[in-house]
Amino acid sequence: MALAIARKERLCQELDRLYREEAFLGKPAAGQPFYEYYYRQQADAFVAGYCHKAAGLLLAVEQTRDNQGRALELATALLQTGWPDIAAHLRSSGSMVPFDSFWHSPQALSQSEKAEITRDNFCVFLYLANLLHKEIKNDTALFELIFTNCVKEELYFRTKFAISH
């Protein structure tokens, strides 16, 4: 998720603003060797720096008790800004969100988003659905294939990191 956020320039600007205005965010998350390695393998130093800021916000959603509600609000708004079509689909769906119909619809993604199922778009779809308390109808071969590929990629990096470090 952090990498998906950091790849969008306008969200990087928003992260800068949030870190200036929201004292509870403190310093960007850093120092976790796995994440540093992962970010550097996936992106340049500029994007990797914003990965740490995005990770700090996402970790605040999961770990910060005093400001968890505010962190959740900020993370949800950030993702809705970055992926408005995904957010609109999730908001307009009932508690069970159809997966395939969104990705196969030619009108699903605007010109501002790639009309393909990228790892970033898929991760945002899953994470934002979770934040909005939606369940994804995942009983299709398409969902299973994409999910399995994402998990394999994640395991590859975790294994590679563990072996080389």
DSSP file with accessible surface (Angstrom, degrees, kcal/mol):
  #  RESIDUE AA STRUCTURE BP1 BP2  ACC     N-H-->O    O-->H-N    N-H-->O    O-->H-N    TCO  KAPPA ALPHA  PHI   PSI    X-CA   Y-CA   Z-CA
    1    1 A M     >        0   0   51      0, 0.0     4,-2.3     0, 0.0     5,-0.2   0.000 360.0 360.0 360.0 -44.2    0.0    0.0    0.0
    2    2 A A  H  >  +     0   0    8      1,-0.2     4,-2.7     2,-0.2     5,-0.2   0.909 360.0  49.4 -59.7 -40.7    2.7    2.4    0.9
    3    3 A L  H  > S+     0   0    8      2,-0.2     4,-1.4     1,-0.2    -1,-0.2   0.912 108.7  52.4 -65.9 -41.3    4.4    1.9   -2.5
    4    4 A A  H  4 S+     0   0    2      1,-0.2     3,-0.3     2,-0.2     4,-0.3   0.930 113.0  44.9 -60.3 -44.4    1.1    2.5   -4.3
    5    5 A I  H >< S+     0   0    1     -4,-2.3     3,-1.8     1,-0.2     6,-0.2   0.935 110.5  53.7 -64.8 -45.9    0.6    5.7   -2.5
    6    6 A A  H 3< S+     0   0    2     -4,-2.7    -1,-0.2     1,-0.3    -2,-0.2   0.717  98.6  64.4 -66.8 -18.9    4.2    6.9   -3.0
    7    7 A R  T 3< S+     0   0  105     -4,-1.4     2,-0.7    -3,-0.3    -1,-0.3   0.562  87.9  79.4 -80.2  -8.1    3.9    6.4   -6.7
    8    8 A K    X>  -     0   0   40     -3,-1.8     4,-1.7    -4,-0.3     3,-0.8  -0.892  69.1-156.0-105.7 112.7    1.3    9.1   -7.0
    9    9 A E  H 3> S+     0   0  139     -2,-0.7     4,-1.9     1,-0.3     5,-0.2   0.873  91.9  53.3 -56.2 -43.1    2.8   12.6   -7.0
   10   10 A R  H 3> S+     0   0  109      1,-0.2     4,-1.6     2,-0.2    -1,-0.3   0.840 108.1  51.7 -66.5 -27.3   -0.3   14.4   -5.8
   11   11 A L  H <> S+     0   0    0     -3,-0.8     4,-2.6    -6,-0.2    -1,-0.2   0.835 104.4  57.0 -76.6 -29.1   -0.5   12.0   -2.8
   12   12 A C  H  X S+     0   0    3     -4,-1.7     4,-2.3     2,-0.2    -2,-0.2   0.918 106.7  49.3 -64.1 -42.4    3.1   12.7   -2.0
   13   13 A Q  H  X S+     0   0  115     -4,-1.9     4,-2.0     1,-0.2    -2,-0.2   0.906 111.0  49.9 -62.4 -39.8    2.2   16.3   -1.7
   14   14 A E  H  X S+     0   0   60     -4,-1.6     4,-2.7     1,-0.2    -2,-0.2   0.894 108.0  53.1 -66.8 -38.7   -0.7   15.4    0.5
   15   15 A L  H  X S+     0   0    0     -4,-2.6     4,-2.6     2,-0.2     5,-0.2   0.915 106.7  52.7 -61.9 -42.6    1.5   13.3    2.7
   16   16 A D  H  X S+     0   0   36     -4,-2.3     4,-1.5     2,-0.2    -1,-0.2   0.936 111.0  47.2 -57.3 -45.4    3.9   16.2    3.2
   17   17 A R  H  X S+     0   0   70     -4,-2.0     4,-2.4     1,-0.2     5,-0.2   0.935 111.2  50.8 -62.5 -45.2    0.9   18.3    4.3
   18   18 A L  H  X S+     0   0    1     -4,-2.7     4,-2.9     1,-0.2     7,-0.2   0.905 108.9  50.7 -61.1 -41.9   -0.4   15.7    6.7
   19   19 A Y  H  < S+     0   0   31     -4,-2.6    -1,-0.2     1,-0.2    -2,-0.2   0.809 112.7  47.6 -68.6 -26.6    3.1   15.3    8.3
   20   20 A R  H  < S+     0   0  180     -4,-1.5    -2,-0.2    -3,-0.2    -1,-0.2   0.874 122.7  32.7 -75.7 -38.2    3.2   19.1    8.8
   21   21 A E  H  < S+     0   0  111     -4,-2.4     2,-0.8     1,-0.2    -2,-0.2   0.716 107.1  66.8 -95.5 -24.8   -0.3   19.4   10.2
   22   22 A E    >X  -     0   0   29     -4,-2.9     3,-1.7    -5,-0.2     4,-0.5  -0.819  58.0-171.5-106.8  97.5   -0.8   16.1   12.1
   23   23 A A  G >4 S+     0   0   98     -2,-0.8     3,-1.2     1,-0.3    -1,-0.2   0.814  79.8  67.0 -58.7 -32.7    1.5   16.0   15.1
   24   24 A F  G 34 S+     0   0   47      1,-0.3    -1,-0.3     2,-0.1    43,-0.1   0.738  89.5  65.9 -65.6 -19.6    0.6   12.4   16.0
   25   25 A L  G <4 S+     0   0   15     -3,-1.7    -1,-0.3    -7,-0.2    -2,-0.2   0.831  77.9 170.0 -71.6 -28.7    2.3   11.2   12.7
   26   26 A G    <<  -     0   0   47     -3,-1.2    -1,-0.2    -4,-0.5    -4,-0.1  -0.244  51.8  -2.4  59.5-136.0    5.7   12.3   14.0
   27   27 A K  S    S-     0   0  186      1,-0.1     3,-0.1    29,-0.0     0, 0.0  -0.571  89.6 -92.1 -86.5 151.7    8.6   11.1   11.9
   28   28 A P        -     0   0   50      0, 0.0    25,-0.2     0, 0.0     2,-0.1  -0.256  51.4 -94.0 -58.8 146.3    8.0    8.9    8.8
   29   29 A A        +     0   0   27     23,-1.5     2,-0.3    22,-0.1    27,-0.2  -0.422  67.1 141.4 -62.1 129.4    8.2    5.2    9.5
   30   30 A A        +     0   0   66     -2,-0.1    -3,-0.0    -3,-0.1    19,-0.0  -0.959  28.9  68.6-156.8 174.5   11.7    4.0    8.8
   31   31 A G        +     0   0   63     -2,-0.3     3,-0.1     1,-0.3    -2,-0.0   0.330  59.5 124.1  91.0  -9.2   14.3    1.6   10.1
   32   32 A Q     >  -     0   0  118      1,-0.2     4,-2.4     2,-0.0     3,-0.3  -0.771  52.2-152.7 -83.6 110.9   12.6   -1.6    9.3
   33   33 A P  H  > S+     0   0   78      0, 0.0     4,-2.6     0, 0.0     5,-0.2   0.868  90.1  54.5 -55.6 -39.3   15.2   -3.4    7.2
   34   34 A F  H  > S+     0   0   23      1,-0.2     4,-2.8     2,-0.2     5,-0.2   0.942 111.3  44.2 -60.5 -46.9   12.6   -5.4    5.2
   35   35 A Y  H  > S+     0   0   95     -3,-0.3     4,-3.2     2,-0.2     5,-0.3   0.911 112.3  51.6 -66.7 -41.9   10.7   -2.3    4.1
   36   36 A E  H  X S+     0   0   61     -4,-2.4     4,-2.2     2,-0.2    -1,-0.2   0.943 113.7  45.1 -59.2 -45.8   13.8   -0.4    3.3
   37   37 A Y  H  X S+     0   0   31     -4,-2.6     4,-1.9    -5,-0.2    -2,-0.2   0.943 114.5  48.6 -62.0 -46.2   15.0   -3.2    1.1
   38   38 A Y  H  X S+     0   0   17     -4,-2.8     4,-1.5    -5,-0.2    -2,-0.2   0.940 112.3  47.4 -62.5 -48.0   11.6   -3.7   -0.5
   39   39 A Y  H  X S+     0   0   10     -4,-3.2     4,-1.9     1,-0.2     3,-0.2   0.912 111.9  50.2 -61.4 -42.6   11.1    0.0   -1.3
   40   40 A R  H  < S+     0   0  130     -4,-2.2    -1,-0.2    -5,-0.3    -2,-0.2   0.819 110.1  50.6 -68.2 -29.6   14.6    0.3   -2.8
   41   41 A Q  H  < S+     0   0   94     -4,-1.9    -1,-0.2    -5,-0.2    -2,-0.2   0.781 118.7  38.1 -73.9 -27.8   14.0   -2.8   -5.0
   42   42 A Q  H  < S+     0   0   51     -4,-1.5     2,-0.3    -3,-0.2    -2,-0.2   0.649 123.1  12.3 -98.0 -19.8   10.7   -1.4   -6.2
   43   43 A A  S  < S-     0   0   23     -4,-1.9    -1,-0.1    -5,-0.2   -36,-0.0  -0.950  76.4 -88.5-153.4 169.8   11.4    2.3   -6.6
   44   44 A D     >  -     0   0   99     -2,-0.3     4,-2.6     1,-0.1     5,-0.2  -0.187  54.0 -92.7 -76.9 176.4   14.0    5.1   -6.7
   45   45 A A  H  > S+     0   0   55      1,-0.2     4,-2.2     2,-0.2     5,-0.2   0.859 123.6  55.9 -62.7 -36.5   15.1    7.0   -3.5
   46   46 A F  H  > S+     0   0  123      2,-0.2     4,-1.5     1,-0.2    -1,-0.2   0.964 112.6  40.4 -61.1 -51.5   12.5    9.7   -3.9
   47   47 A V  H  > S+     0   0   21      1,-0.2     4,-2.0     2,-0.2    -2,-0.2   0.906 111.8  57.5 -65.2 -39.5    9.6    7.2   -4.0
   48   48 A A  H  X S+     0   0    1     -4,-2.6     4,-1.5     1,-0.2    -1,-0.2   0.897 103.4  54.3 -59.8 -38.3   11.2    5.1   -1.3
   49   49 A G  H  X S+     0   0   38     -4,-2.2     4,-1.3     1,-0.2    -1,-0.2   0.911 109.5  46.5 -62.0 -40.7   11.2    8.2    1.0
   50   50 A Y  H  X S+     0   0   33     -4,-1.5     4,-2.8     1,-0.2    -1,-0.2   0.782 102.3  65.2 -74.1 -24.8    7.5    8.7    0.5
   51   51 A C  H  X S+     0   0    0     -4,-2.0     4,-2.9     1,-0.2    -1,-0.2   0.912 100.9  51.4 -59.0 -41.2    6.9    5.0    1.1
   52   52 A H  H  X S+     0   0   19     -4,-1.5     4,-2.1     2,-0.2   -23,-1.5   0.904 110.3  47.8 -64.4 -40.2    8.1    5.6    4.7
   53   53 A K  H  X S+     0   0   43     -4,-1.3     4,-1.8   -25,-0.2    -2,-0.2   0.932 113.9  46.6 -65.4 -45.0    5.7    8.5    5.1
   54   54 A A  H  X S+     0   0    0     -4,-2.8     4,-2.7     1,-0.2    -2,-0.2   0.920 111.3  52.1 -63.0 -41.9    2.8    6.4    3.7
   55   55 A A  H  X S+     0   0   14     -4,-2.9     4,-3.0     1,-0.2     5,-0.2   0.893 105.8  55.7 -62.2 -37.9    3.8    3.5    5.9
   56   56 A G  H  X S+     0   0   13     -4,-2.1     4,-1.7     2,-0.2    -1,-0.2   0.920 110.2  44.7 -60.2 -43.6    3.7    5.8    8.9
   57   57 A L  H  X S+     0   0    1     -4,-1.8     4,-1.4     2,-0.2    -2,-0.2   0.939 114.6  48.1 -66.0 -45.2    0.2    6.8    8.2
   58   58 A L  H  X S+     0   0   20     -4,-2.7     4,-1.2     1,-0.2    -2,-0.2   0.885 111.0  50.8 -64.9 -37.8   -0.9    3.2    7.5
   59   59 A L  H  X S+     0   0   64     -4,-3.0     4,-3.2     1,-0.2     5,-0.5   0.861 104.4  58.5 -67.4 -33.4    0.7    2.0   10.7
   60   60 A A  H  X S+     0   0    6     -4,-1.7     4,-1.2    -5,-0.2    -1,-0.2   0.858 101.6  55.5 -63.8 -32.6   -1.1    4.7   12.6
   61   61 A V  H  < S+     0   0    7     -4,-1.4    -1,-0.2    10,-0.2    -2,-0.2   0.893 119.2  32.6 -63.8 -37.7   -4.4    3.3   11.4
   62   62 A E  H  < S+     0   0  105     -4,-1.2    -2,-0.2    -3,-0.1    -1,-0.2   0.781 133.3  22.5 -90.1 -30.0   -3.4   -0.1   12.9
   63   63 A Q  H  < S+     0   0  129     -4,-3.2     2,-0.8    -5,-0.1    -3,-0.2   0.685  90.8  91.7-118.3 -24.6   -1.3    0.8   15.9
   64   64 A T     <  -     0   0   41     -4,-1.2     4,-0.3    -5,-0.5     7,-0.1  -0.692  44.6-178.3 -83.8 110.5   -2.0    4.3   17.2
   65   65 A R  S >  S+     0   0  200     -2,-0.8     3,-0.8     2,-0.2     4,-0.3   0.932  77.9  48.4 -73.7 -47.2   -4.7    4.0   19.9
   66   66 A D  T 3  S+     0   0  155      1,-0.2    -1,-0.2     2,-0.1     3,-0.1   0.855 128.3  23.5 -64.9 -36.3   -5.1    7.7   20.8
   67   67 A N  T 3> S+     0   0   60      1,-0.1     4,-2.7    -7,-0.1    -1,-0.2   0.113  85.1 116.4-117.5  20.7   -5.3    8.9   17.2
   68   68 A Q  H <> S+     0   0   72     -3,-0.8     4,-2.7    -4,-0.3     5,-0.2   0.901  77.5  50.9 -61.1 -41.4   -6.5    5.8   15.4
   69   69 A G  H  > S+     0   0   55     -4,-0.3     4,-2.3     1,-0.2    -1,-0.2   0.921 112.8  45.8 -62.5 -43.2   -9.8    7.3   14.3
   70   70 A R  H  > S+     0   0   81      2,-0.2     4,-2.6     1,-0.2    -2,-0.2   0.912 112.6  50.5 -66.6 -42.3   -8.1   10.4   12.9
   71   71 A A  H  X S+     0   0    0     -4,-2.7     4,-2.8     2,-0.2     5,-0.2   0.917 110.2  50.6 -62.0 -41.4   -5.5    8.2   11.1
   72   72 A L  H  X S+     0   0   60     -4,-2.7     4,-2.6    -5,-0.2     5,-0.2   0.926 110.8  49.0 -61.9 -44.3   -8.3    6.1    9.7
   73   73 A E  H  X S+     0   0  115     -4,-2.3     4,-2.3    -5,-0.2    -2,-0.2   0.926 113.8  45.9 -60.9 -45.4  -10.1    9.2    8.4
   74   74 A L  H  X S+     0   0   12     -4,-2.6     4,-2.5     2,-0.2    -2,-0.2   0.914 113.6  47.9 -66.6 -43.4   -6.9   10.5    6.8
   75   75 A A  H  X S+     0   0    1     -4,-2.8     4,-2.4     2,-0.2     5,-0.2   0.920 112.5  49.1 -65.2 -42.5   -5.9    7.2    5.2
   76   76 A T  H  X S+     0   0   20     -4,-2.6     4,-2.4    -5,-0.2    -2,-0.2   0.940 112.9  47.1 -62.4 -45.9   -9.4    6.7    3.8
   77   77 A A  H  X S+     0   0   46     -4,-2.3     4,-2.1    -5,-0.2    -2,-0.2   0.903 111.0  52.4 -63.3 -40.0   -9.5   10.3    2.4
   78   78 A L  H  X S+     0   0    4     -4,-2.5     4,-2.3     1,-0.2    -2,-0.2   0.940 112.0  44.8 -62.5 -45.0   -6.0    9.9    0.9
   79   79 A L  H  X S+     0   0    0     -4,-2.4     4,-2.4     1,-0.2     8,-0.2   0.878 111.4  53.0 -68.6 -36.0   -6.9    6.7   -0.9
   80   80 A Q  H  < S+     0   0   53     -4,-2.4    -1,-0.2    -5,-0.2    -2,-0.2   0.863 110.5  48.7 -67.8 -32.7  -10.2    8.1   -2.1
   81   81 A T  H  < S+     0   0   77     -4,-2.1    -2,-0.2    -5,-0.2    -1,-0.2   0.912 115.7  42.8 -69.6 -43.3   -8.3   11.1   -3.5
   82   82 A G  H  < S+     0   0    0     -4,-2.3    -2,-0.2     1,-0.3    -1,-0.2   0.806 128.9  26.0 -74.8 -30.8   -5.8    8.8   -5.3
   83   83 A W     X  +     0   0    1     -4,-2.4     4,-2.6    -5,-0.2    -1,-0.3  -0.559  68.3 162.5-133.1  68.5   -8.2    6.3   -6.6
   84   84 A P  H  > S+     0   0   49      0, 0.0     4,-2.6     0, 0.0     5,-0.2   0.838  75.4  52.4 -62.9 -33.2  -11.6    8.0   -7.0
   85   85 A D  H  > S+     0   0   39      2,-0.2     4,-2.1     1,-0.2     5,-0.2   0.904 111.4  45.5 -71.5 -39.8  -13.1    5.4   -9.3
   86   86 A I  H  > S+     0   0    0      2,-0.2     4,-2.6     1,-0.2     5,-0.2   0.944 114.5  49.4 -64.7 -46.0  -12.3    2.5   -7.0
   87   87 A A  H  X S+     0   0    0     -4,-2.6     4,-2.8     1,-0.2     5,-0.2   0.916 110.4  50.4 -60.3 -43.5  -13.6    4.5   -4.0
   88   88 A A  H  X S+     0   0   41     -4,-2.6     4,-2.3    -5,-0.2    -1,-0.2   0.907 110.7  49.5 -62.7 -41.9  -16.8    5.4   -5.8
   89   89 A H  H  X S+     0   0   31     -4,-2.1     4,-1.1     2,-0.2    -1,-0.2   0.931 113.2  46.3 -62.6 -44.4  -17.4    1.8   -6.7
   90   90 A L  H  < S+     0   0    0     -4,-2.6     3,-0.4     1,-0.2    -2,-0.2   0.918 114.1  47.5 -65.8 -42.8  -16.8    0.6   -3.2
   91   91 A R  H  < S+     0   0  131     -4,-2.8    -1,-0.2     1,-0.2    -2,-0.2   0.871 113.3  48.0 -65.7 -37.1  -19.0    3.4   -1.7
   92   92 A S  H  < S+     0   0   98     -4,-2.3    -1,-0.2    -5,-0.2    -2,-0.2   0.646  98.7  84.9 -82.0 -12.6  -21.9    2.7   -4.2
   93   93 A S  S  < S-     0   0   17     -4,-1.1     4,-0.1    -3,-0.4    -3,-0.0  -0.494  81.1-117.0 -83.4 158.9  -21.8   -1.1   -3.6
   94   94 A G        -     0   0   51      2,-0.4    -1,-0.2    -2,-0.2    41,-0.1   0.156  55.7 -67.6 -72.7-158.6  -23.6   -2.8   -0.9
   95   95 A S  S    S+     0   0   96      1,-0.1    40,-3.2    39,-0.1     2,-0.7   0.793 129.0  60.2 -69.5 -23.9  -21.8   -4.7    1.9
   96   96 A M  E    S-a  135   0A  84     38,-0.2    -2,-0.4    40,-0.1    40,-0.2  -0.910  80.8-155.7-106.4 111.5  -20.8   -7.3   -0.7
   97   97 A V  E     -a  136   0A   0     38,-3.8    40,-3.2    -2,-0.7     2,-0.2  -0.758  12.4-130.4 -93.5 123.7  -18.7   -5.6   -3.4
   98   98 A P  E     -a  137   0A  46      0, 0.0     4,-0.3     0, 0.0    40,-0.1  -0.517  20.4-170.2 -70.3 135.3  -18.5   -7.3   -6.9
   99   99 A F  S >> S+     0   0    3     38,-0.7     4,-1.5    -2,-0.2     3,-0.6   0.919  75.5  44.1 -90.6 -58.9  -14.9   -7.6   -8.1
  100  100 A D  H 3> S+     0   0   42     37,-0.3     4,-2.3     1,-0.2     5,-0.2   0.881 106.9  58.5 -60.4 -41.9  -15.1   -8.7  -11.7
  101  101 A S  H 3> S+     0   0   68      1,-0.2     4,-0.9     2,-0.2    -1,-0.2   0.868 106.1  50.2 -62.0 -33.6  -17.8   -6.3  -12.9
  102  102 A F  H <4 S+     0   0   10     -3,-0.6     3,-0.5    -4,-0.3    -1,-0.2   0.955 114.4  41.9 -67.3 -48.1  -15.7   -3.3  -11.8
  103  103 A W  H  < S+     0   0   25     -4,-1.5    -2,-0.2     1,-0.2    -1,-0.2   0.777 115.9  48.9 -74.3 -25.8  -12.6   -4.4  -13.6
  104  104 A H  H  < S+     0   0  131     -4,-2.3    -1,-0.2    -5,-0.2    -2,-0.2   0.610  87.1  99.7 -89.5 -11.3  -14.3   -5.6  -16.7
  105  105 A S    ><  -     0   0   42     -4,-0.9     3,-1.7    -3,-0.5     4,-0.4  -0.609  67.7-145.6 -77.2 127.6  -16.4   -2.5  -17.2
  106  106 A P  T 3  S+     0   0  111      0, 0.0     3,-0.2     0, 0.0    -1,-0.2   0.796 102.8  49.5 -63.3 -23.5  -14.9   -0.1  -19.8
  107  107 A Q  T 3  S+     0   0  154      1,-0.2    -2,-0.1    -3,-0.0    -5,-0.0   0.457  85.5  95.8 -91.1  -0.2  -16.2    2.8  -17.7
  108  108 A A  S <  S+     0   0   13     -3,-1.7     2,-0.5    -6,-0.2    -1,-0.2   0.920  85.9  35.6 -60.7 -49.6  -14.8    1.5  -14.4
  109  109 A L  S    S-     0   0   14     -4,-0.4    -1,-0.1    -3,-0.2     6,-0.1  -0.911  79.9-137.4-112.0 132.2  -11.6    3.4  -14.4
  110  110 A S    >   -     0   0   46     -2,-0.5     3,-1.6     1,-0.1    -2,-0.0  -0.116  38.9 -91.4 -72.8 179.2  -11.3    7.0  -15.6
  111  111 A Q  T 3  S+     0   0  191      1,-0.3    -1,-0.1     3,-0.1     4,-0.1   0.734 123.2  68.2 -66.0 -19.9   -8.4    8.3  -17.7
  112  112 A S  T 3  S+     0   0   63      2,-0.1     2,-0.4     0, 0.0    -1,-0.3   0.660 102.9  48.1 -74.8 -15.1   -6.7    9.3  -14.5
  113  113 A E  S <  S-     0   0   10     -3,-1.6     2,-0.2   -30,-0.0    -4,-0.1  -0.940  96.9-102.9-123.5 148.2   -6.2    5.6  -13.6
  114  114 A K        -     0   0  133     -2,-0.4     2,-1.0     1,-0.1     4,-0.2  -0.500  25.6-133.9 -69.2 135.0   -5.0    2.8  -15.7
  115  115 A A  S    S+     0   0   86     -2,-0.2     2,-0.3    -6,-0.1    -1,-0.1  -0.153  78.8  86.7 -83.8  43.4   -7.8    0.6  -16.9
  116  116 A E  S    S-     0   0  110     -2,-1.0     2,-1.5   -12,-0.0     5,-0.1  -0.936  89.6-103.4-137.6 161.7   -5.9   -2.5  -15.9
  117  117 A I        +     0   0   48     -2,-0.3     2,-0.2     4,-0.1    -2,-0.1  -0.682  49.4 174.7 -89.3  90.2   -5.5   -4.5  -12.8
  118  118 A T     >  -     0   0   32     -2,-1.5     4,-2.7    -4,-0.2     5,-0.2  -0.511  46.1-108.9 -86.4 165.2   -2.1   -3.4  -11.6
  119  119 A R  H  > S+     0   0   55      1,-0.2     4,-2.8     2,-0.2     5,-0.2   0.920 121.1  51.3 -58.4 -42.8   -0.7   -4.5   -8.2
  120  120 A D  H  > S+     0   0   28      1,-0.2     4,-2.5     2,-0.2     5,-0.2   0.951 111.6  45.2 -60.8 -50.4   -1.2   -1.0   -6.9
  121  121 A N  H  > S+     0   0    8      1,-0.2     4,-2.5     2,-0.2    -1,-0.2   0.901 114.3  49.7 -61.2 -40.5   -4.9   -0.8   -8.0
  122  122 A F  H  X S+     0   0    1     -4,-2.7     4,-2.5     2,-0.2    -2,-0.2   0.941 111.5  47.6 -64.9 -46.1   -5.6   -4.3   -6.7
  123  123 A C  H  X S+     0   0   29     -4,-2.8     4,-2.9    -5,-0.2     5,-0.3   0.910 112.8  49.0 -62.7 -41.5   -4.0   -3.5   -3.3
  124  124 A V  H  X S+     0   0    0     -4,-2.5     4,-3.0    -5,-0.2     5,-0.4   0.924 109.1  53.3 -63.5 -42.6   -5.9   -0.3   -3.0
  125  125 A F  H  X S+     0   0    0     -4,-2.5     4,-1.8    -5,-0.2    -2,-0.2   0.945 114.6  41.2 -56.8 -48.0   -9.1   -2.0   -3.9
  126  126 A L  H  X S+     0   0   46     -4,-2.5     4,-2.0     2,-0.2    -2,-0.2   0.936 118.6  44.4 -66.7 -47.8   -8.6   -4.6   -1.1
  127  127 A Y  H  X S+     0   0   39     -4,-2.9     4,-2.5     2,-0.2    -2,-0.2   0.924 114.6  47.1 -67.8 -45.1   -7.3   -2.2    1.5
  128  128 A L  H  X S+     0   0    0     -4,-3.0     4,-2.3    -5,-0.3    -1,-0.2   0.894 109.6  54.7 -66.3 -36.7  -10.0    0.5    0.9
  129  129 A A  H  <>S+     0   0    1     -4,-1.8     5,-3.2    -5,-0.4    -1,-0.2   0.928 109.3  48.9 -59.5 -41.5  -12.7   -2.1    0.9
  130  130 A N  H ><5S+     0   0   99     -4,-2.0     3,-1.5     1,-0.2    -2,-0.2   0.929 110.1  49.9 -63.5 -45.8  -11.4   -3.2    4.3
  131  131 A L  H 3<5S+     0   0   14     -4,-2.5    -1,-0.2     1,-0.3    -2,-0.2   0.848 112.6  47.8 -62.0 -33.6  -11.3    0.4    5.6
  132  132 A L  T 3<5S-     0   0   43     -4,-2.3    -1,-0.3    -5,-0.2    -2,-0.2   0.328 116.0-116.6 -89.2   5.9  -14.9    0.9    4.4
  133  133 A H  T < 5 +     0   0  159     -3,-1.5     2,-0.3     1,-0.2    -3,-0.2   0.894  65.0 146.3  60.0  44.7  -16.0   -2.4    6.0
  134  134 A K      < -     0   0   47     -5,-3.2     2,-0.5    -6,-0.1    -1,-0.2  -0.835  43.4-138.9-109.4 149.4  -16.9   -4.0    2.7
  135  135 A E  E     -a   96   0A 127    -40,-3.2   -38,-3.8    -2,-0.3     2,-0.5  -0.905  18.1-135.3-107.1 134.1  -16.6   -7.6    1.8
  136  136 A I  E     -a   97   0A  20     -2,-0.5     2,-1.1   -40,-0.2   -40,-0.1  -0.770  13.8-127.4 -92.9 130.5  -15.3   -8.4   -1.7
  137  137 A K  E     +a   98   0A 105    -40,-3.2   -38,-0.7    -2,-0.5   -37,-0.3  -0.652  40.7 168.8 -73.6 101.8  -17.1  -11.1   -3.7
  138  138 A N        +     0   0   74     -2,-1.1    -1,-0.1     1,-0.2     6,-0.1  -0.118  32.8 114.4-114.8  37.3  -14.0  -13.1   -4.4
  139  139 A D        +     0   0  115      4,-0.1     2,-0.3     5,-0.0    -1,-0.2   0.041  55.0  98.8 -98.3  28.6  -15.3  -16.3   -5.9
  140  140 A T  S  > S-     0   0   32     -3,-0.1     4,-2.1     1,-0.1     5,-0.2  -0.800  77.8-123.5-116.4 159.9  -13.9  -15.8   -9.3
  141  141 A A  H  > S+     0   0   83     -2,-0.3     4,-2.6     1,-0.2     5,-0.2   0.862 110.9  57.7 -65.7 -36.3  -10.8  -17.1  -11.1
  142  142 A L  H  > S+     0   0   41      2,-0.2     4,-2.3     1,-0.2     5,-0.3   0.955 108.3  44.5 -60.9 -50.2   -9.7  -13.5  -11.9
  143  143 A F  H  > S+     0   0   10      1,-0.2     4,-2.8     2,-0.2     5,-0.3   0.942 114.1  49.9 -59.3 -48.5   -9.6  -12.6   -8.2
  144  144 A E  H  X S+     0   0   90     -4,-2.1     4,-2.5     1,-0.2    -1,-0.2   0.905 110.8  50.0 -58.8 -42.2   -7.9  -15.8   -7.2
  145  145 A L  H  X S+     0   0  102     -4,-2.6     4,-2.3     2,-0.2    -1,-0.2   0.948 114.5  42.7 -63.5 -48.5   -5.2  -15.3   -9.9
  146  146 A I  H  X S+     0   0   23     -4,-2.3     4,-2.3     2,-0.2    -2,-0.2   0.932 115.3  49.2 -66.5 -44.3   -4.4  -11.7   -9.0
  147  147 A F  H  X S+     0   0   88     -4,-2.8     4,-2.4    -5,-0.3     5,-0.2   0.940 111.6  49.3 -60.4 -46.3   -4.4  -12.4   -5.3
  148  148 A T  H  X S+     0   0   58     -4,-2.5     4,-2.6    -5,-0.3    -1,-0.2   0.915 110.1  51.1 -61.5 -41.9   -2.2  -15.4   -5.7
  149  149 A N  H  X S+     0   0   82     -4,-2.3     4,-2.2     1,-0.2    -1,-0.2   0.899 109.9  49.7 -63.9 -40.2    0.3  -13.5   -7.8
  150  150 A C  H  X S+     0   0   18     -4,-2.3     4,-2.3     2,-0.2    -1,-0.2   0.920 111.9  47.8 -64.4 -43.2    0.5  -10.7   -5.2
  151  151 A V  H  X S+     0   0   59     -4,-2.4     4,-2.8     2,-0.2     5,-0.2   0.924 110.6  51.8 -64.7 -42.1    1.1  -13.2   -2.5
  152  152 A K  H  X S+     0   0  133     -4,-2.6     4,-2.3     1,-0.2    -1,-0.2   0.913 110.1  49.2 -61.1 -42.2    3.8  -14.9   -4.5
  153  153 A E  H  X S+     0   0   61     -4,-2.2     4,-2.1     2,-0.2    -1,-0.2   0.930 111.6  48.7 -63.6 -42.9    5.6  -11.6   -5.1
  154  154 A E  H  X S+     0   0   46     -4,-2.3     4,-2.3     1,-0.2    -2,-0.2   0.930 112.1  48.3 -63.0 -44.4    5.4  -10.7   -1.5
  155  155 A L  H  X S+     0   0   98     -4,-2.8     4,-2.7     1,-0.2     5,-0.3   0.883 107.4  57.0 -64.4 -36.7    6.8  -14.1   -0.4
  156  156 A Y  H  X S+     0   0  126     -4,-2.3     4,-2.8    -5,-0.2     5,-0.2   0.948 109.9  43.6 -58.8 -48.2    9.6  -13.8   -3.0
  157  157 A F  H  X S+     0   0   16     -4,-2.1     4,-2.5     2,-0.2     5,-0.2   0.900 113.6  50.5 -67.6 -39.1   10.8  -10.5   -1.5
  158  158 A R  H  X S+     0   0  114     -4,-2.3     4,-2.2     2,-0.2    -1,-0.2   0.924 114.4  44.5 -64.4 -41.4   10.5  -11.8    2.0
  159  159 A T  H  X S+     0   0   77     -4,-2.7     4,-2.4     2,-0.2     5,-0.2   0.933 113.2  50.1 -67.9 -44.2   12.5  -14.9    1.2
  160  160 A K  H  X S+     0   0   75     -4,-2.8     4,-2.3    -5,-0.3    -2,-0.2   0.915 112.5  47.8 -61.2 -42.5   15.1  -13.0   -0.8
  161  161 A F  H  X S+     0   0   40     -4,-2.5     4,-1.5    -5,-0.2    -1,-0.2   0.935 111.4  49.7 -65.4 -44.3   15.6  -10.6    2.0
  162  162 A A  H  < S+     0   0   71     -4,-2.2    -2,-0.2    -5,-0.2    -1,-0.2   0.886 114.0  46.0 -63.9 -37.3   15.9  -13.4    4.6
  163  163 A I  H  < S+     0   0  137     -4,-2.4    -1,-0.2     1,-0.2    -2,-0.2   0.928 117.3  41.2 -72.9 -42.0   18.4  -15.2    2.6
  164  164 A S  H  <        0   0   66     -4,-2.3    -1,-0.2    -5,-0.2    -2,-0.2   0.608 360.0 360.0 -85.8 -11.1   20.6  -12.3    1.7
  165  165 A H     <        0   0  145     -4,-1.5    -1,-0.2    -5,-0.2    -2,-0.1  -0.205 360.0 360.0-128.4 360.0   20.5  -10.6    5.1
